[in-house]
Amino acid sequence: MPRLFGTDGVRGKANVDLTAELALELSVAAAHVLGESGAFEGHRPVALVARDPRASGEFLESAVVAGLASAGVDVIRVGVVPTPGAAFLVNHLDADLGVMLSASHNPMPDNGIKFFARGGVKLDDYLEDMIEARLGQEWERPTGERVGRVSDRPELVEAYVAHLVSSLGAEGSLHGLKVVLDCANGAAFMTGPAAFEAQGAEVVAIHAEPTGLNINENAGSTHMDGLQAAVRHHGADLGFAFDGDADRCLAVDADGTIVDGDQILAILALALKQSGALHSDTVVATVMSNLGFFQAMQAHGIRVDQTKVGDRYVLESMNANGFALGGEQSGHVIMSEFATTGDGVLTALHVAAQVISSGRSLAELGAVMTRLPQVMINVRDVNKARAGIDPEVNSAVTAASRELGSGGRVLLRPSGTEPVVRVMVEAGTTERATEVAERLASVVRERLAL
């Protein structure tokens, strides 16, 4: 059987793959595994539970709360908050466990469960494996005063907003800046605008009216056209798009040109280096970052530590080596001084602050790197487990890499959250990248067909 936990928790179609029963059992199992690991030793355990606005989050939240309380864990329910907000509040409250219900950038019918340990950090793989192994096992149920109690603390979201604002120092740091925020009808619909307004920016918020059914729908970081049009229409200096749980962001400049996660990471890396805060002059990025990013960092004397795809692997490298900054092309950016996970609103604030402090436009800042044309093809309905072991697929990848040489790159990898094999090709021209990518996708489709 495939592993239940993916690169970002347990995710699937709500009420089909991710049911109330599974949510309850996962919560019970997590409480037991963490308890036996010593995380709750000497005190009554406390868990924080948060969610994004998806309709399915309402019943899944109830199931998670029931599971935790039935296992003897006191639960603090904060309601709708971004994933990084949940991580911050776990640490802020010194809670033993955090649970976030979100499927991030996935469409509305999906949902997911993500666990945080004390300190607001993601669980290690071995703990997730232990939780999965514990599902369905018999257990001794607490009774009477030993059952968990549940409290609602929606006002705690204000502490998260205050943390975001304080990360830039004195309030008013963004005075004179006009910014459009695309909140994806998701978890940042309140926190994003509130943080920017507190820092003095003039804010135009779009897609900031979640109904529970419209999250990520033609909005947010996976649908940038709405933000591009809004920035031009309102004459804004720049704009930012978050995803459903606001752990990532992408940007557009005043002309509506997209500034992606690699460019954002490059902007912040140079700023930290100039201030002497980029530890070991190193930034952490995944193998999916554009070749132009690596070239730009090399030109500025910054080393890039490459990891597997997934912000958890970026964070592992950062924690192990004390690095201050890491991220992904998708817009997950981790600033370890302020956060334990990717935080879209935090990232946006600091990019906007660079525009103000440098006196340069976002377009000028983003020009620090030249993006090589990059083509990505998602090959569906294939056996992604064989993506790295099929000899003909491997041979085709090797041949394509040899063709492109130092002026291009090929990357083939299975998705961690979807039944998809991703074929990525970078080359000197879009036409060349497309030709090579389509050729490789055909091999993958033929050789890995189900």
CORFENHU-V111297 format. One record per helix or strand. SS is the DSSP state (@ for helix, = for strand). FROM is the first residue (numbers start at 1). TO is the last residue. If there is no record, write none. Layout:
# CORFENHU-V111297
{{SS;FROM;TO} {SS;FROM;TO}}
This chain:
# CORFENHU-V111297
{{=;6;6} {=;9;14} {=;18;18} {@;20;36} {=;46;51} {@;56;70} {=;74;80} {@;83;92} {=;97;101} {=;110;117} {=;121;122} {@;125;134} {@;144;146} {=;150;152} {@;154;166} {=;178;182} {@;191;198} {=;202;206} {@;220;222} {@;225;234} {=;238;242} {=;249;253} {=;258;259} {@;261;274} {@;279;281} {=;282;286} {@;291;299} {=;303;307} {@;311;321} {=;325;327} {=;333;335} {@;344;358} {@;362;366} {=;373;380} {=;382;382} {@;384;386} {@;391;407} {=;409;414} {=;420;427} {@;430;447} {=;449;449}}
